[in-house]
């Protein structure tokens, strides 16, 4: 299906959803549920919570679908709802970022890690996915929002109600911790 056709279909579905058409809602759900679940899971780190967030986000989106000004951007609009709800759930659960004094010092002279030289691309992706789940909550949340959702530091800081400098530190330290976990996973695999 060409891009123009997809935009047309999406626009029609959003219009139908604004009239409470259950079939159109189900089609949009099928189109976007997996990616929205994955987005929430990366932020919350909990499968059940991610499922709940995703379901609630869809319900909210269908209730407020008339607020979606550009139907062709429904996915982006929905993703923002999912991210906001995921962050709200994190706040409710009082998941906190690791205090700066408890983190490892930044190593300026740490060797560069070049995974492409040592393992296949698919293997690296497996390590990264597993490593992300092993990160402390604060690191995982900041890395997910920055690397996977492409948020800038100021947006993350605002969403998490933190100082931008804290978010930057969490990102750098989280990335460093992610590389350490990947190295450990790789060593375990080779043993």
The 8 nearest C-alpha neighbors of each residue, nearest first, counted from 0:
[[1, 4, 5, 2, 3, 6, 8, 7],
 [2, 0, 4, 3, 5, 6, 7, 8],
 [1, 3, 5, 4, 6, 0, 7, 8],
 [2, 4, 6, 5, 1, 7, 0, 8],
 [3, 5, 7, 1, 2, 6, 8, 0],
 [4, 6, 2, 8, 7, 3, 9, 1],
 [5, 7, 9, 3, 4, 71, 8, 10],
 [6, 8, 4, 10, 5, 9, 3, 11],
 [9, 7, 5, 11, 10, 6, 12, 4],
 [8, 10, 12, 6, 11, 7, 5, 71],
 [9, 11, 70, 7, 13, 8, 12, 71],
 [12, 10, 14, 8, 9, 13, 15, 7],
 [11, 13, 15, 9, 23, 14, 10, 16],
 [12, 14, 16, 10, 15, 11, 70, 9],
 [15, 13, 11, 17, 12, 16, 10, 18],
 [16, 14, 12, 18, 17, 13, 20, 23],
 [15, 17, 19, 13, 20, 18, 14, 24],
 [16, 18, 14, 15, 19, 64, 65, 13],
 [17, 19, 16, 15, 20, 14, 13, 21],
 [20, 18, 16, 17, 21, 15, 24, 61],
 [19, 21, 16, 23, 15, 22, 18, 24],
 [22, 20, 24, 23, 19, 25, 16, 15],
 [23, 21, 25, 24, 20, 26, 16, 15],
 [24, 22, 26, 12, 25, 20, 21, 16],
 [23, 25, 21, 27, 22, 26, 16, 28],
 [24, 26, 28, 22, 23, 27, 29, 21],
 [27, 25, 23, 29, 28, 24, 30, 22],
 [28, 26, 30, 24, 29, 25, 31, 23],
 [27, 29, 25, 32, 26, 31, 30, 24],
 [28, 30, 26, 27, 31, 32, 25, 33],
 [31, 29, 27, 28, 26, 32, 33, 34],
 [30, 32, 28, 34, 29, 33, 35, 27],
 [33, 31, 35, 28, 34, 29, 36, 30],
 [34, 32, 36, 35, 31, 37, 29, 30],
 [33, 35, 37, 36, 32, 31, 38, 30],
 [36, 34, 38, 32, 37, 33, 53, 31],
 [35, 37, 33, 39, 38, 34, 53, 49],
 [38, 36, 40, 34, 35, 39, 41, 33],
 [39, 37, 35, 41, 36, 40, 34, 42],
 [38, 40, 49, 42, 36, 41, 37, 85],
 [39, 41, 49, 37, 44, 43, 42, 38],
 [42, 40, 38, 39, 44, 43, 37, 143],
 [41, 43, 140, 39, 40, 44, 143, 85],
 [44, 42, 40, 45, 41, 39, 85, 49],
 [43, 45, 40, 41, 42, 132, 46, 136],
 [44, 46, 48, 43, 47, 40, 49, 41],
 [47, 45, 49, 48, 40, 50, 44, 43],
 [48, 46, 50, 49, 45, 51, 52, 40],
 [47, 49, 51, 45, 50, 46, 52, 43],
 [50, 48, 40, 39, 52, 46, 47, 51],
 [49, 51, 47, 53, 48, 52, 36, 46],
 [52, 50, 48, 54, 49, 53, 55, 47],
 [51, 53, 49, 55, 50, 54, 56, 48],
 [52, 54, 56, 50, 51, 55, 36, 49],
 [55, 53, 51, 57, 56, 52, 50, 58],
 [56, 54, 58, 52, 57, 53, 59, 51],
 [57, 55, 59, 53, 54, 58, 81, 60],
 [56, 58, 60, 54, 59, 55, 61, 53],
 [59, 57, 55, 61, 56, 60, 62, 54],
 [58, 60, 56, 62, 57, 61, 55, 63],
 [61, 59, 57, 63, 64, 62, 58, 56],
 [60, 62, 64, 58, 63, 59, 57, 16],
 [63, 61, 59, 60, 64, 58, 65, 17],
 [64, 62, 60, 65, 61, 66, 59, 67],
 [63, 65, 61, 66, 67, 60, 62, 17],
 [64, 66, 67, 63, 17, 68, 62, 61],
 [67, 65, 64, 63, 68, 60, 69, 62],
 [68, 66, 64, 65, 69, 70, 73, 76],
 [67, 69, 66, 70, 65, 72, 64, 73],
 [68, 70, 71, 72, 67, 73, 10, 66],
 [69, 71, 10, 73, 72, 13, 67, 68],
 [70, 72, 6, 69, 73, 10, 9, 74],
 [73, 71, 70, 75, 74, 69, 76, 67],
 [72, 74, 76, 70, 75, 71, 77, 67],
 [75, 73, 77, 76, 72, 78, 31, 71],
 [76, 74, 78, 72, 77, 73, 79, 80],
 [75, 77, 73, 79, 74, 78, 72, 80],
 [78, 76, 80, 74, 79, 75, 73, 81],
 [79, 77, 81, 75, 80, 76, 74, 82],
 [78, 80, 82, 76, 77, 81, 83, 75],
 [79, 81, 77, 83, 78, 82, 56, 84],
 [82, 80, 78, 84, 79, 83, 56, 85],
 [81, 83, 85, 79, 84, 80, 78, 86],
 [84, 82, 86, 80, 85, 81, 79, 87],
 [83, 85, 87, 81, 86, 82, 80, 88],
 [86, 84, 82, 88, 87, 83, 39, 81],
 [85, 87, 89, 83, 88, 84, 82, 90],
 [88, 86, 84, 90, 85, 89, 83, 91],
 [89, 87, 91, 85, 90, 86, 92, 84],
 [88, 90, 86, 92, 87, 94, 91, 93],
 [89, 91, 93, 87, 88, 92, 94, 86],
 [92, 90, 88, 93, 89, 87, 94, 86],
 [91, 93, 89, 90, 94, 88, 87, 95],
 [94, 92, 90, 91, 95, 89, 88, 96],
 [95, 93, 89, 92, 90, 136, 96, 137],
 [96, 94, 93, 137, 97, 136, 90, 89],
 [95, 97, 137, 98, 136, 94, 138, 169],
 [96, 98, 137, 99, 95, 101, 102, 135],
 [99, 97, 100, 101, 96, 102, 95, 165],
 [98, 100, 102, 101, 97, 165, 168, 169],
 [99, 101, 98, 102, 103, 97, 104, 168],
 [102, 100, 99, 98, 97, 103, 104, 96],
 [103, 101, 99, 100, 104, 98, 97, 172],
 [102, 104, 105, 101, 172, 100, 99, 106],
 [105, 103, 106, 102, 172, 100, 101, 99],
 [104, 106, 107, 103, 172, 171, 175, 102],
 [107, 105, 109, 108, 104, 103, 175, 110],
 [106, 108, 109, 105, 110, 104, 111, 175],
 [107, 109, 106, 110, 111, 105, 104, 112],
 [110, 108, 106, 107, 111, 112, 105, 175],
 [111, 109, 112, 108, 107, 106, 113, 178],
 [110, 112, 113, 109, 108, 114, 178, 107],
 [111, 113, 114, 110, 178, 109, 182, 115],
 [112, 114, 115, 116, 111, 117, 110, 118],
 [115, 113, 117, 116, 118, 112, 123, 119],
 [116, 114, 117, 118, 113, 119, 120, 123],
 [117, 115, 114, 113, 118, 119, 112, 120],
 [116, 118, 114, 115, 119, 113, 123, 120],
 [119, 117, 115, 114, 116, 122, 123, 120],
 [118, 120, 122, 121, 123, 115, 117, 116],
 [119, 121, 123, 122, 124, 118, 115, 114],
 [122, 120, 124, 123, 119, 125, 118, 126],
 [121, 123, 125, 119, 124, 120, 126, 118],
 [122, 124, 126, 120, 121, 125, 127, 119],
 [125, 123, 127, 121, 126, 122, 128, 120],
 [126, 124, 122, 128, 123, 127, 129, 121],
 [125, 127, 123, 129, 124, 128, 181, 130],
 [126, 128, 130, 124, 129, 125, 131, 123],
 [129, 127, 125, 131, 130, 126, 124, 132],
 [128, 130, 126, 132, 127, 131, 125, 133],
 [131, 129, 127, 133, 132, 128, 180, 126],
 [132, 130, 128, 134, 133, 129, 127, 139],
 [131, 133, 129, 130, 134, 44, 128, 139],
 [134, 132, 130, 131, 135, 129, 180, 139],
 [135, 133, 131, 139, 132, 138, 136, 130],
 [134, 136, 138, 137, 139, 133, 97, 96],
 [137, 135, 139, 138, 140, 134, 96, 94],
 [138, 136, 96, 140, 139, 135, 97, 95],
 [137, 139, 173, 141, 140, 136, 135, 169],
 [140, 138, 136, 142, 137, 134, 141, 143],
 [139, 141, 42, 143, 137, 138, 142, 136],
 [140, 142, 144, 138, 143, 139, 170, 145],
 [143, 141, 145, 139, 144, 140, 146, 170],
 [144, 142, 147, 140, 141, 146, 145, 139],
 [143, 145, 148, 141, 142, 150, 147, 146],
 [144, 146, 149, 150, 142, 143, 148, 147],
 [147, 145, 149, 143, 142, 148, 144, 150],
 [146, 148, 143, 149, 144, 145, 142, 150],
 [147, 149, 144, 150, 145, 146, 143, 38],
 [150, 148, 145, 146, 147, 144, 151, 143],
 [151, 149, 145, 144, 148, 154, 155, 152],
 [150, 152, 154, 153, 145, 155, 149, 144],
 [151, 153, 155, 154, 156, 163, 166, 150],
 [152, 154, 156, 155, 151, 163, 157, 150],
 [155, 153, 157, 156, 151, 152, 158, 150],
 [154, 156, 158, 152, 157, 153, 159, 151],
 [157, 155, 161, 153, 163, 159, 154, 158],
 [156, 158, 160, 154, 155, 159, 153, 161],
 [159, 157, 155, 156, 160, 154, 86, 83],
 [158, 160, 156, 161, 157, 155, 86, 90],
 [161, 159, 157, 158, 156, 162, 155, 163],
 [162, 160, 156, 159, 163, 157, 165, 166],
 [161, 163, 165, 164, 156, 166, 160, 157],
 [162, 164, 166, 156, 165, 153, 152, 167],
 [163, 165, 167, 162, 166, 168, 161, 156],
 [166, 164, 168, 162, 163, 167, 169, 161],
 [165, 167, 169, 163, 164, 168, 156, 170],
 [166, 168, 164, 170, 165, 169, 163, 171],
 [169, 167, 165, 171, 170, 166, 172, 164],
 [170, 168, 166, 172, 167, 171, 173, 138],
 [169, 171, 173, 167, 168, 172, 142, 141],
 [172, 170, 174, 168, 173, 169, 175, 167],
 [171, 173, 175, 169, 174, 170, 168, 176],
 [174, 172, 138, 176, 170, 175, 171, 169],
 [173, 175, 177, 171, 172, 176, 170, 178],
 [174, 176, 172, 178, 173, 177, 171, 179],
 [177, 175, 173, 179, 178, 174, 172, 180],
 [178, 176, 174, 180, 175, 179, 173, 130],
 [177, 179, 181, 175, 176, 180, 182, 174],
 [180, 178, 176, 182, 177, 181, 183, 175],
 [179, 181, 183, 177, 182, 178, 130, 184],
 [182, 180, 178, 184, 183, 179, 126, 130],
 [181, 183, 185, 179, 180, 184, 178, 186],
 [184, 182, 180, 186, 185, 181, 187, 179],
 [185, 183, 181, 187, 186, 182, 180, 188],
 [184, 186, 182, 188, 183, 187, 181, 189],
 [187, 185, 183, 189, 188, 184, 182, 190],
 [188, 186, 184, 190, 185, 189, 183, 182],
 [189, 187, 185, 186, 190, 184, 183, 182],
 [188, 190, 186, 187, 185, 184, 183, 182],
 [189, 187, 188, 186, 185, 184, 183, 182]]
